[in-house]
Amino acid sequence: MTDRKPWHGVLVATSLQFKEDLSVDYAAFGENVAWLAQQGCDGVAPNGSLGEYQTLSFEERDKVVETAVACAPEGFTVMPGVGAYSGLESKRHAQVAKDLGAQAVMALPPNAYRADERSILEHFELIASVGLPVTAYNNPIDTKVDLTPQILAKLSKEGLVVGVKEFSGDVRRCYEVAELAPGLDLMIGTDDTVLEVGLAGAKGWVSGYPQVFPQDTIKLYQASLAGDLETALPLYRKLHPVLRWDSKTEFVQAIKLGQDMIGRNGGASRPPRRPLSAEHEAIVRAETQKLIDAGVR
């Protein structure tokens, strides 16, 4: 038996495959979900930033969740992102996720403007009212709304969130979150802080690069949580040149290129995302190929 909660473990922030006309390739996406389960990942988080949710219609977002649930084996988590400009829209996406059989949802704060604390609390109240466990997604870099340790403590105390995907990049705050909200599960949010946040007590990792190197990123995650630096640190140093792309503006295109390079289906992105510049593509290709040649899997 295991005490793993649905939001624990390595949950892959899935990219989304498109056909040549940029319509969603649900078959390719579903195959990717099944493959990630086979590789030993614990779940997927579709319709997040890596899934280009901002470019999807409601119908497309719904079908992405439906596809993920249909392709997920028993015990494999589907935790869709429910980010939206409107709190009512986020609640709507959470309800659809529940109806389709998802086990949890991942929620950004209001991101149409720099929301105040009252707005943030009401936003998460709307989403939590659906009845699924909610993991907060703190990404002040892109949303301009910072879920500070103090706000997270209030959300946790009110029973509105069960965990937080911490994407601020500031590992120091992980300890303050643990002090102020001891019942809130910390989740690694940036691939290039997996070791530091893992050592700080993380329970999960919402991750992008396991789609390119699943076996070694899982090994890195497990060693980080165990405090096994003999295993984790050399692997972390080896992987970091690609992991750091998860925190860059072009993270979607970089990870999709990595998928293409290992024979998976990454493909193009929808506008306004453009292909990588020649300079950035050369860097990603070189670093990814170096790892492939070294036998990283």
Backbone bond lengths (Angstrom), bond angles and torsions (degrees), N, CA, C in turn:
res aa  C-N    CA-C-N  psi(-1)  N-CA   C-N-CA  omega(-1)  CA-C   N-CA-C  phi
1 M - - - 1.466 - - 1.539 109.71 -
2 T 1.311 115.97 155.27 1.454 120.82 179.62 1.521 109.33 -133.54
3 D 1.338 115.34 149.98 1.463 119.62 177.37 1.520 110.91 -101.38
4 R 1.332 116.66 18.52 1.457 120.23 179.80 1.518 110.81 -64.54
5 K 1.318 115.51 125.04 1.454 121.14 173.44 1.529 108.67 -79.43
6 P 1.333 118.04 159.64 1.474 118.69 -178.17 1.520 114.35 -57.08
7 W 1.309 118.10 -26.78 1.466 120.97 -177.35 1.534 112.01 -94.84
8 H 1.310 117.56 6.52 1.462 121.30 176.99 1.522 110.74 -88.89
9 G 1.335 115.92 161.19 1.450 120.90 175.31 1.519 112.74 88.19
10 V 1.319 115.03 -164.92 1.467 121.97 -178.75 1.521 108.95 -90.35
11 L 1.324 115.87 104.70 1.461 122.53 178.49 1.525 107.61 -107.40
12 V 1.303 116.89 115.51 1.456 120.96 -172.38 1.524 111.07 -81.91
13 A 1.315 115.48 123.60 1.466 121.28 171.53 1.521 106.53 -74.11
14 T 1.315 115.52 94.96 1.456 119.99 -170.55 1.520 112.99 -70.74
15 S 1.329 114.35 140.29 1.459 120.04 167.30 1.527 107.48 -76.96
16 L 1.310 116.52 168.00 1.462 120.82 -179.47 1.515 109.29 -122.22
17 Q 1.311 115.47 129.55 1.455 120.91 -178.35 1.528 110.72 -86.88
18 F 1.336 115.61 142.03 1.454 122.10 178.32 1.523 110.02 -122.95
19 K 1.316 115.65 151.62 1.455 121.43 173.90 1.530 109.28 -80.01
20 E 1.326 116.36 178.55 1.469 119.94 -176.99 1.526 112.25 -59.88
21 D 1.342 116.45 -31.87 1.461 119.27 179.06 1.528 112.07 -87.08
22 L 1.338 116.55 8.85 1.464 125.13 178.98 1.527 113.43 68.46
23 S 1.328 117.04 17.67 1.463 119.73 166.44 1.523 107.59 -78.75
24 V 1.334 116.69 156.34 1.464 120.36 -175.02 1.527 110.39 -70.46
25 D 1.327 115.48 133.56 1.459 121.55 176.09 1.530 107.52 -96.32
26 Y 1.330 116.56 84.92 1.458 121.04 -175.78 1.524 112.23 -63.42
27 A 1.327 117.17 -35.13 1.462 120.24 179.96 1.526 110.73 -62.93
28 A 1.337 116.90 -44.60 1.462 120.96 179.38 1.530 110.56 -66.48
29 F 1.313 116.27 -39.39 1.462 119.96 178.28 1.527 110.24 -63.66
30 G 1.307 117.22 -47.05 1.456 120.92 -179.90 1.521 112.05 -61.26
31 E 1.323 116.89 -38.03 1.459 120.94 178.07 1.519 110.28 -65.10
32 N 1.327 116.86 -35.68 1.455 120.66 178.05 1.526 111.22 -66.74
33 V 1.327 116.88 -40.44 1.467 120.82 177.38 1.528 109.86 -60.08
34 A 1.319 116.92 -47.90 1.463 120.90 -179.36 1.528 110.94 -62.43
35 W 1.332 117.31 -39.01 1.462 121.67 -179.88 1.520 111.22 -65.66
36 L 1.325 117.23 -40.29 1.460 120.60 179.28 1.525 110.81 -63.76
37 A 1.318 116.64 -37.79 1.466 120.00 175.81 1.526 110.31 -63.34
38 Q 1.315 116.89 -42.43 1.468 121.20 179.25 1.524 111.87 -63.33
39 Q 1.323 116.58 -30.97 1.459 121.31 -178.36 1.526 112.90 -77.54
40 G 1.323 117.26 -9.81 1.452 120.70 177.10 1.514 115.48 104.94
41 C 1.333 117.57 6.19 1.464 119.96 175.01 1.531 109.45 -68.82
42 D 1.330 116.26 159.47 1.464 120.84 -175.43 1.520 113.64 -95.31
43 G 1.320 117.49 -13.05 1.451 119.50 -179.33 1.513 111.56 172.92
44 V 1.324 115.07 -176.37 1.458 121.85 178.13 1.524 110.04 -133.24
45 A 1.322 114.37 151.88 1.464 122.07 175.39 1.523 107.70 -123.07
46 P 1.344 117.63 82.14 1.461 120.37 -179.97 1.531 111.53 -76.19
47 N 1.318 115.17 167.07 1.472 121.88 177.89 1.522 112.75 61.69
48 G 1.333 115.36 31.57 1.451 119.85 169.42 1.515 109.26 -97.25
49 S 1.325 116.21 -168.16 1.464 119.51 -179.47 1.516 111.52 -60.26
50 L 1.349 116.73 -40.00 1.456 120.30 178.60 1.519 111.50 -66.71
51 G 1.317 116.57 -24.14 1.460 121.72 176.78 1.521 113.39 -86.72
52 E 1.344 115.97 6.67 1.472 121.87 175.79 1.526 112.06 55.74
53 Y 1.331 115.92 40.47 1.464 120.12 -174.99 1.517 113.42 -58.74
54 Q 1.338 116.07 -29.13 1.472 118.54 -176.48 1.523 112.01 -64.53
55 T 1.324 117.89 -20.95 1.466 121.42 -177.25 1.528 112.69 -97.02
56 L 1.340 117.26 3.07 1.461 120.78 -174.68 1.525 111.69 -100.88
57 S 1.314 115.83 145.60 1.464 121.00 171.29 1.522 108.92 -76.41
58 F 1.330 116.58 166.98 1.463 120.30 176.24 1.529 110.53 -57.00
59 E 1.319 115.45 -43.70 1.470 119.65 -177.95 1.524 110.85 -62.61
60 E 1.325 117.10 -39.74 1.463 120.67 178.81 1.526 110.76 -67.56
61 R 1.316 116.11 -43.46 1.470 118.99 178.75 1.522 110.88 -60.73
62 D 1.322 116.50 -42.91 1.469 120.50 179.52 1.523 110.95 -60.70
63 K 1.320 116.36 -43.92 1.460 119.98 -176.74 1.520 111.36 -70.77
64 V 1.325 117.82 -30.80 1.462 120.66 174.54 1.532 109.67 -60.95
65 V 1.337 116.59 -46.34 1.471 120.36 178.59 1.523 110.36 -64.18
66 E 1.316 116.32 -45.06 1.464 120.77 179.10 1.529 110.78 -57.95
67 T 1.319 116.73 -42.49 1.465 121.52 -179.77 1.523 110.75 -66.04
68 A 1.332 116.70 -44.10 1.464 120.21 -179.70 1.523 111.18 -61.34
69 V 1.322 116.89 -44.82 1.465 120.45 -179.98 1.528 110.50 -63.74
70 A 1.335 117.00 -41.24 1.462 121.00 -178.70 1.520 112.00 -65.16
71 C 1.339 116.99 -30.44 1.467 120.84 -175.55 1.523 112.97 -97.87
72 A 1.323 117.17 -1.39 1.462 121.22 -178.35 1.523 110.41 -88.23
73 P 1.326 118.52 126.51 1.462 119.94 175.43 1.526 110.99 -70.66
74 E 1.308 116.81 168.88 1.459 121.73 -179.79 1.523 110.25 -59.43
75 G 1.330 116.41 134.07 1.452 121.51 179.87 1.516 114.83 86.61
76 F 1.316 116.66 -2.56 1.469 122.10 -179.20 1.519 108.04 -97.83
77 T 1.321 117.24 120.80 1.458 122.33 -172.26 1.519 112.79 -75.58
78 V 1.326 115.61 140.07 1.462 122.29 165.73 1.525 106.56 -118.46
79 M 1.332 116.48 114.17 1.459 122.93 -176.80 1.531 108.59 -124.86
80 P 1.317 117.99 83.19 1.466 120.26 -174.90 1.526 112.95 -67.74
81 G 1.324 115.21 149.30 1.446 120.39 168.72 1.519 109.82 -76.01
82 V 1.331 116.26 141.54 1.472 120.55 -179.99 1.527 110.37 -122.32
83 G 1.327 116.22 25.98 1.457 120.29 179.66 1.518 111.91 -62.11
84 A 1.341 116.03 139.00 1.465 121.92 179.21 1.523 108.65 -164.86
85 Y 1.316 115.82 161.43 1.463 119.58 176.50 1.524 111.69 -66.53
86 S 1.313 117.49 -35.27 1.461 122.50 -175.79 1.523 111.19 -103.23
87 G 1.326 115.87 137.63 1.455 119.79 174.84 1.513 112.00 -62.15
88 L 1.317 116.80 -35.23 1.463 120.31 178.21 1.528 110.48 -67.58
89 E 1.334 116.74 -34.95 1.463 119.51 176.13 1.526 110.29 -66.58
90 S 1.324 116.97 -43.36 1.463 119.85 178.32 1.524 110.66 -61.42
91 K 1.312 116.78 -41.15 1.471 119.98 176.83 1.522 110.07 -62.49
92 R 1.305 116.20 -40.41 1.462 120.50 179.36 1.527 111.03 -61.66
93 H 1.345 116.91 -44.26 1.457 120.43 179.20 1.532 111.26 -65.19
94 A 1.337 116.89 -36.56 1.457 120.69 177.50 1.528 110.90 -65.11
95 Q 1.319 116.92 -40.32 1.464 120.74 179.35 1.528 110.57 -64.58
96 V 1.333 116.43 -42.29 1.465 119.91 177.94 1.527 109.97 -62.38
97 A 1.333 116.36 -42.79 1.461 120.08 179.14 1.527 110.83 -59.39
98 K 1.320 116.23 -42.78 1.466 120.23 178.36 1.518 110.96 -63.99
99 D 1.319 116.35 -45.91 1.469 120.86 -178.30 1.529 111.76 -62.59
100 L 1.337 116.46 -32.19 1.459 120.80 -177.30 1.529 113.22 -85.52
101 G 1.338 116.38 -8.82 1.456 119.15 174.71 1.510 116.12 105.55
102 A 1.341 118.16 13.36 1.466 120.40 176.08 1.522 109.52 -69.22
103 Q 1.333 116.14 153.98 1.464 120.74 -176.42 1.527 113.95 -94.42
104 A 1.330 117.12 -18.27 1.461 122.12 -178.60 1.518 107.59 -164.26
105 V 1.335 116.47 170.69 1.459 120.56 174.57 1.523 109.10 -132.81
106 M 1.318 115.73 158.26 1.456 123.08 177.51 1.524 108.19 -116.81
107 A 1.326 116.81 125.49 1.461 119.99 -170.05 1.523 112.47 -125.19
108 L 1.318 115.65 123.03 1.450 121.61 167.11 1.528 109.80 -71.61
109 P 1.322 118.72 157.50 1.462 120.68 169.71 1.525 109.35 -71.64
110 P 1.331 118.20 175.87 1.467 119.10 173.97 1.526 109.26 -52.84
111 N 1.327 117.51 132.74 1.471 118.15 -175.15 1.520 113.30 -128.77
112 A 1.324 117.12 17.44 1.456 119.35 176.37 1.530 111.25 -88.58
113 Y 1.340 115.85 -15.32 1.461 120.94 -179.64 1.521 107.05 -161.20
114 R 1.309 117.95 172.76 1.461 122.44 -178.93 1.536 108.21 -78.80
115 A 1.318 116.26 87.77 1.464 122.10 -171.86 1.527 111.69 -70.74
116 D 1.340 115.41 148.72 1.457 120.37 175.37 1.528 109.75 -89.26
117 E 1.318 116.09 176.36 1.465 121.02 -173.42 1.524 112.54 -61.98
118 R 1.331 117.22 -40.85 1.470 119.50 179.92 1.519 111.38 -61.87
119 S 1.322 116.49 -40.85 1.463 120.62 178.95 1.528 111.13 -65.09
120 I 1.319 115.61 -39.49 1.463 120.31 179.49 1.529 110.37 -62.90
121 L 1.318 116.43 -46.83 1.468 120.03 -179.29 1.523 111.37 -61.79
122 E 1.324 116.82 -43.62 1.464 119.27 179.62 1.529 111.21 -65.96
123 H 1.314 116.35 -37.10 1.460 120.90 178.89 1.529 110.37 -58.72
124 F 1.324 116.28 -48.15 1.462 119.50 -179.06 1.528 111.74 -72.90
125 E 1.334 117.65 -27.25 1.471 119.73 173.64 1.522 110.62 -62.39
126 L 1.320 116.45 -42.35 1.461 120.58 178.89 1.526 110.85 -60.60
127 I 1.329 116.07 -46.49 1.466 119.61 -177.17 1.523 110.96 -68.57
128 A 1.324 116.81 -43.70 1.468 120.73 -178.01 1.524 112.24 -66.58
129 S 1.334 117.23 -23.89 1.476 120.24 -178.19 1.520 112.18 -64.10
130 V 1.322 117.81 -18.05 1.464 121.56 178.18 1.521 110.99 -67.85
131 G 1.339 116.55 -32.73 1.456 119.13 175.82 1.511 116.56 108.40
132 L 1.339 118.20 -2.24 1.456 120.58 174.64 1.532 109.62 -90.04
133 P 1.339 118.71 150.73 1.463 120.02 172.92 1.527 109.84 -59.51
134 V 1.329 115.75 138.27 1.468 121.56 -177.78 1.525 109.48 -115.90
135 T 1.324 116.22 126.50 1.458 120.81 169.10 1.521 107.82 -103.16
136 A 1.323 115.86 127.38 1.460 120.36 177.70 1.515 109.37 -75.41
137 Y 1.313 115.79 150.40 1.469 122.22 178.24 1.511 106.71 -120.64
138 N 1.330 116.29 105.52 1.452 120.54 -178.94 1.516 110.07 -94.25
139 N 1.323 116.01 108.04 1.464 121.67 179.90 1.523 108.69 -134.97
140 P 1.337 116.82 72.74 1.467 119.27 -177.16 1.518 113.59 -66.75
141 I 1.334 116.72 -17.82 1.462 120.20 179.95 1.523 110.38 -64.91
142 D 1.333 116.68 -44.67 1.460 121.33 -175.81 1.525 113.46 -96.85
143 T 1.329 117.64 -32.64 1.470 119.53 -175.77 1.517 112.99 -91.50
144 K 1.345 117.12 -19.85 1.469 123.09 -176.10 1.523 111.98 66.95
145 V 1.334 117.12 13.43 1.458 122.41 174.61 1.521 107.24 -119.37
146 D 1.324 116.48 120.01 1.459 120.51 -175.95 1.523 109.99 -101.40
147 L 1.330 115.24 118.67 1.462 120.12 172.88 1.522 107.21 -82.51
148 T 1.313 115.73 86.45 1.461 121.71 -177.01 1.526 109.99 -66.67
149 P 1.329 117.49 161.99 1.465 118.97 176.11 1.523 112.64 -53.84
150 Q 1.330 116.80 -35.15 1.469 119.88 -179.90 1.536 111.31 -67.04
151 I 1.328 116.77 -42.48 1.461 119.97 178.49 1.525 110.22 -68.18
152 L 1.317 117.40 -41.35 1.458 120.71 178.33 1.527 110.65 -61.31
153 A 1.324 116.44 -36.88 1.466 119.53 178.25 1.529 110.87 -63.47
154 K 1.336 116.78 -38.93 1.468 119.73 177.84 1.530 110.78 -67.79
155 L 1.325 116.82 -43.07 1.462 120.24 178.70 1.521 110.95 -61.12
156 S 1.336 115.99 -40.64 1.460 120.44 179.16 1.522 111.60 -68.24
157 K 1.322 116.86 -43.90 1.461 121.41 -179.13 1.523 111.21 -61.09
158 E 1.332 116.51 -35.39 1.461 121.05 179.59 1.531 112.18 -80.85
159 G 1.316 117.46 -2.88 1.464 121.17 179.72 1.517 113.84 73.72
160 L 1.335 116.58 24.93 1.463 120.63 -175.52 1.529 112.38 -90.62
161 V 1.332 117.64 -24.48 1.461 120.99 179.78 1.529 109.45 -136.72
162 V 1.337 115.04 150.28 1.467 120.35 179.89 1.526 111.62 -107.55
163 G 1.323 116.54 -16.73 1.454 120.70 -178.30 1.507 110.26 -161.18
164 V 1.324 115.67 173.74 1.460 119.82 177.88 1.519 109.53 -139.99
165 K 1.319 115.89 127.42 1.458 122.32 168.88 1.523 106.28 -82.05
166 E 1.331 116.08 108.13 1.461 121.80 -173.14 1.519 110.18 -92.97
167 F 1.347 115.11 107.94 1.457 121.82 -175.81 1.523 112.16 -114.85
168 S 1.332 117.33 13.70 1.465 118.34 -179.23 1.520 111.45 -70.36
169 G 1.332 117.09 -23.80 1.451 120.92 -175.92 1.516 113.17 85.19
170 D 1.325 117.34 -6.07 1.457 122.59 -179.27 1.527 108.55 -95.78
171 V 1.314 116.34 96.18 1.467 120.67 -176.58 1.521 111.65 -65.19
172 R 1.329 117.68 -25.55 1.461 120.58 -177.75 1.518 112.04 -58.49
173 R 1.331 116.54 -35.27 1.465 118.78 -175.97 1.529 112.56 -70.43
174 C 1.336 117.30 -17.66 1.462 119.59 178.53 1.522 111.15 -58.03
175 Y 1.328 116.55 -37.12 1.461 121.06 -178.91 1.529 110.77 -72.71
176 E 1.302 116.55 -36.01 1.463 120.03 177.99 1.519 110.47 -69.35
177 V 1.336 117.24 -38.66 1.470 120.26 175.59 1.517 109.91 -59.59
178 A 1.324 116.97 -43.99 1.465 120.59 -179.59 1.527 111.46 -62.96
179 E 1.327 116.84 -34.86 1.465 120.80 179.65 1.523 111.78 -72.51
180 L 1.338 116.23 -43.40 1.465 120.55 -174.99 1.523 113.17 -84.21
181 A 1.322 116.47 -27.69 1.475 120.88 -177.56 1.531 108.89 -135.22
182 P 1.339 117.45 70.41 1.466 120.21 -174.20 1.523 114.13 -62.77
183 G 1.317 118.24 -18.44 1.459 120.56 179.19 1.511 114.20 -91.17
184 L 1.329 116.67 -0.28 1.470 121.45 -177.14 1.523 109.95 -93.49
185 D 1.319 117.25 126.85 1.459 121.25 -178.53 1.529 110.58 -80.35
186 L 1.319 115.70 128.12 1.457 122.84 178.12 1.521 109.32 -84.14
187 M 1.329 116.47 132.18 1.458 122.18 179.01 1.525 108.98 -125.04
188 I 1.328 115.39 131.85 1.463 121.07 179.37 1.524 108.10 -65.27
189 G 1.320 116.80 129.90 1.449 119.97 -176.32 1.507 114.45 -110.87
190 T 1.334 116.71 -22.70 1.460 120.64 179.62 1.524 108.69 -116.70
191 D 1.324 116.62 130.53 1.460 120.44 -176.77 1.520 112.22 -61.04
192 D 1.326 117.75 -27.51 1.461 119.91 -176.26 1.525 113.32 -92.05
193 T 1.350 117.30 16.16 1.470 121.12 169.76 1.529 110.49 -128.52
194 V 1.331 116.91 20.07 1.466 119.49 -174.29 1.521 111.47 -60.07
195 L 1.303 119.09 -40.32 1.463 120.78 -179.05 1.523 111.00 -67.63
196 E 1.335 116.24 -49.18 1.466 119.73 -175.78 1.535 111.97 -64.21
197 V 1.324 116.90 -45.53 1.467 119.97 -178.59 1.529 110.36 -74.42
198 G 1.338 116.74 -32.00 1.451 119.46 174.54 1.516 111.54 -60.66
199 L 1.324 116.88 -44.67 1.462 121.21 177.67 1.528 112.00 -66.14
200 A 1.339 116.84 -25.50 1.466 121.26 -179.46 1.526 112.46 -77.99
201 G 1.344 116.91 -5.00 1.455 118.89 175.50 1.510 115.99 112.20
202 A 1.319 117.64 24.96 1.472 120.10 -179.29 1.519 111.95 -63.55
203 K 1.316 114.75 151.59 1.463 122.68 175.46 1.524 111.85 -109.78
204 G 1.342 116.57 -12.11 1.457 119.80 -177.59 1.511 110.42 -158.74
205 W 1.324 113.96 171.11 1.473 121.10 -179.80 1.518 107.64 -143.57
206 V 1.333 116.94 111.48 1.464 121.56 172.87 1.521 105.59 -88.74
207 S 1.320 115.57 106.76 1.457 120.76 -158.81 1.519 112.46 -128.58
208 G 1.324 115.67 151.75 1.453 121.07 179.02 1.513 113.95 -102.26
209 Y 1.342 116.17 -44.38 1.469 119.31 -170.34 1.529 115.96 -74.81
210 P 1.341 120.92 -11.88 1.474 117.98 170.17 1.529 113.12 -59.80
211 Q 1.326 117.74 -14.72 1.462 119.39 174.72 1.521 111.99 -73.28
212 V 1.331 116.29 -15.85 1.455 121.16 179.99 1.539 110.06 -106.52
213 F 1.322 116.39 -45.42 1.459 121.25 -178.35 1.532 109.86 -129.81
214 P 1.319 118.01 68.76 1.466 120.51 -172.35 1.519 114.54 -61.60
215 Q 1.306 118.21 -46.12 1.460 119.82 -172.21 1.522 112.51 -66.97
216 D 1.324 117.31 -42.25 1.458 119.70 -178.00 1.525 112.61 -79.33
217 T 1.324 118.18 -29.56 1.470 118.71 175.31 1.527 110.36 -70.68
218 I 1.327 117.76 -36.65 1.467 120.20 175.40 1.532 109.81 -63.52
219 K 1.324 115.87 -43.22 1.467 120.40 177.85 1.522 110.66 -60.10
220 L 1.336 116.90 -42.27 1.456 121.51 178.81 1.523 110.65 -63.30
221 Y 1.319 117.18 -44.13 1.466 121.88 179.60 1.523 110.78 -60.49
222 Q 1.305 117.23 -49.21 1.461 121.18 -177.34 1.518 111.71 -64.15
223 A 1.332 117.05 -40.58 1.458 120.51 178.58 1.527 111.31 -67.44
224 S 1.332 117.02 -36.39 1.462 121.00 179.01 1.520 110.83 -64.37
225 L 1.322 116.95 -45.91 1.465 120.00 179.55 1.522 111.56 -65.19
226 A 1.327 116.22 -33.86 1.465 120.58 -178.91 1.521 112.77 -79.50
227 G 1.334 117.45 -8.58 1.449 120.64 -176.21 1.513 112.99 71.81
228 D 1.326 116.01 22.19 1.459 122.49 -179.65 1.526 108.91 -86.48
229 L 1.322 116.13 80.82 1.461 120.77 -175.77 1.518 112.51 -69.88
230 E 1.313 117.27 -25.40 1.456 120.11 178.65 1.520 110.68 -62.02
231 T 1.333 115.64 -35.11 1.465 120.86 177.08 1.523 111.05 -87.38
232 A 1.330 116.00 -45.23 1.465 120.95 -169.25 1.522 113.48 -71.39
233 L 1.319 117.41 -44.88 1.463 119.41 -169.64 1.533 113.36 -65.69
234 P 1.335 119.75 -46.54 1.474 118.03 177.10 1.527 112.62 -62.79
235 L 1.337 116.90 -37.88 1.458 120.72 179.46 1.529 110.54 -68.21
236 Y 1.304 116.50 -39.30 1.466 122.05 178.89 1.525 110.52 -62.87
237 R 1.316 116.21 -44.53 1.459 120.17 178.98 1.529 111.05 -63.36
238 K 1.322 116.20 -37.88 1.460 120.52 -179.59 1.530 111.07 -67.36
239 L 1.330 116.50 -41.22 1.460 121.47 -174.50 1.535 113.57 -85.33
240 H 1.317 117.54 -19.03 1.461 119.67 -169.70 1.532 114.81 -58.80
241 P 1.335 119.88 -34.31 1.469 118.31 178.78 1.536 113.87 -58.39
242 V 1.331 118.05 -27.47 1.469 118.65 174.69 1.529 110.99 -95.07
243 L 1.331 117.40 -36.48 1.468 119.72 -178.22 1.524 111.74 -58.14
244 R 1.332 117.21 -33.39 1.469 119.09 -176.81 1.533 112.49 -67.83
245 W 1.324 117.16 -16.71 1.464 118.74 177.06 1.525 111.71 -67.80
246 D 1.320 117.60 -20.64 1.466 121.01 177.65 1.528 111.67 -63.00
247 S 1.325 116.95 -21.26 1.467 120.89 -178.96 1.518 112.87 -101.77
248 K 1.317 116.81 6.79 1.459 120.45 -179.67 1.530 110.97 -101.39
249 T 1.325 116.02 161.89 1.468 121.19 -178.18 1.524 111.80 -57.14
250 E 1.323 117.11 -33.73 1.466 121.85 -174.61 1.527 112.38 -93.87
251 F 1.341 117.42 25.82 1.465 119.88 -173.44 1.523 112.92 -61.40
252 V 1.325 118.11 -35.42 1.464 120.25 -178.94 1.530 109.67 -64.08
253 Q 1.330 115.92 -51.00 1.464 120.11 -178.47 1.523 111.53 -64.13
254 A 1.339 117.51 -36.78 1.463 120.70 -178.86 1.522 111.08 -66.08
255 I 1.316 117.13 -44.65 1.465 120.07 -179.41 1.519 110.45 -69.36
256 K 1.322 117.26 -38.83 1.463 119.25 177.27 1.529 111.30 -63.35
257 L 1.326 117.48 -37.20 1.457 120.42 176.46 1.524 110.01 -63.61
258 G 1.324 116.52 -41.51 1.454 120.17 176.65 1.517 111.90 -60.02
259 Q 1.322 116.73 -41.47 1.464 120.15 176.52 1.530 110.79 -59.76
260 D 1.314 115.87 -45.25 1.469 119.59 178.71 1.525 111.08 -59.51
261 M 1.325 116.72 -39.84 1.454 120.80 -174.70 1.521 113.27 -70.05
262 I 1.328 118.07 -25.38 1.468 119.65 178.00 1.528 111.33 -95.05
263 G 1.347 116.49 7.12 1.454 119.82 177.65 1.501 114.40 89.74
264 R 1.333 116.48 9.69 1.458 120.79 173.85 1.535 108.32 -91.47
265 N 1.326 116.52 -176.84 1.459 120.79 -177.67 1.522 109.52 -108.17
266 G 1.331 116.88 101.45 1.452 121.37 173.86 1.519 109.33 -97.32
267 G 1.332 114.65 -67.75 1.453 120.35 173.16 1.514 114.00 79.40
268 A 1.318 113.52 -164.63 1.465 121.76 -174.56 1.520 111.57 -82.70
269 S 1.328 115.11 168.58 1.456 122.85 174.57 1.523 109.65 -113.74
270 R 1.312 115.27 157.92 1.463 120.13 175.29 1.521 110.80 -78.96
271 P 1.330 116.54 150.11 1.461 119.73 172.84 1.534 109.55 -59.40
272 P 1.328 118.25 147.50 1.465 126.54 13.27 1.527 115.08 -85.86
273 R 1.346 118.46 0.34 1.464 118.49 176.86 1.520 109.93 -67.33
274 R 1.318 115.84 131.04 1.448 122.59 -179.78 1.524 109.31 -108.12
275 P 1.321 117.89 163.19 1.468 119.63 175.44 1.525 110.85 -57.83
276 L 1.319 115.66 156.37 1.455 119.84 176.22 1.524 110.78 -57.01
277 S 1.310 116.77 146.19 1.458 120.09 172.63 1.526 108.24 -64.24
278 A 1.323 117.08 160.27 1.457 120.88 179.54 1.528 111.03 -58.08
279 E 1.321 116.25 -38.20 1.471 120.58 -179.22 1.525 110.89 -66.04
280 H 1.330 116.36 -48.16 1.457 119.64 -178.49 1.527 111.86 -69.08
281 E 1.319 116.68 -37.93 1.460 119.44 178.18 1.527 110.56 -61.77
282 A 1.297 116.91 -40.22 1.464 120.18 179.85 1.524 111.01 -63.13
283 I 1.330 116.79 -39.07 1.465 120.69 179.80 1.530 110.33 -67.50
284 V 1.331 116.40 -48.86 1.467 120.06 -179.03 1.522 110.70 -61.86
285 R 1.320 116.36 -44.02 1.477 120.12 179.87 1.529 110.99 -61.09
286 A 1.320 116.56 -45.49 1.460 120.03 -177.01 1.529 111.39 -64.20
287 E 1.323 116.57 -45.29 1.465 119.79 -177.94 1.527 111.35 -69.56
288 T 1.326 116.54 -38.86 1.462 120.26 178.92 1.523 111.00 -67.36
289 Q 1.330 116.25 -44.32 1.463 120.26 179.89 1.526 111.26 -63.54
290 K 1.301 116.81 -36.77 1.467 120.93 178.04 1.525 110.36 -59.06
291 L 1.325 116.60 -41.43 1.459 120.38 179.21 1.528 111.61 -71.46
292 I 1.327 116.25 -40.25 1.463 119.51 176.77 1.526 110.20 -59.57
293 D 1.324 116.46 -45.34 1.462 121.37 -179.75 1.525 111.90 -64.38
294 A 1.317 116.01 -28.94 1.476 120.60 -179.75 1.528 111.87 -82.27
295 G 1.325 116.72 -1.52 1.457 120.10 178.01 1.520 114.66 86.95
296 V 1.321 117.78 13.36 1.467 121.22 176.97 1.522 108.01 -68.91
297 R 1.301 115.21 134.55 1.474 119.71 -177.91 1.522 110.71 -130.40
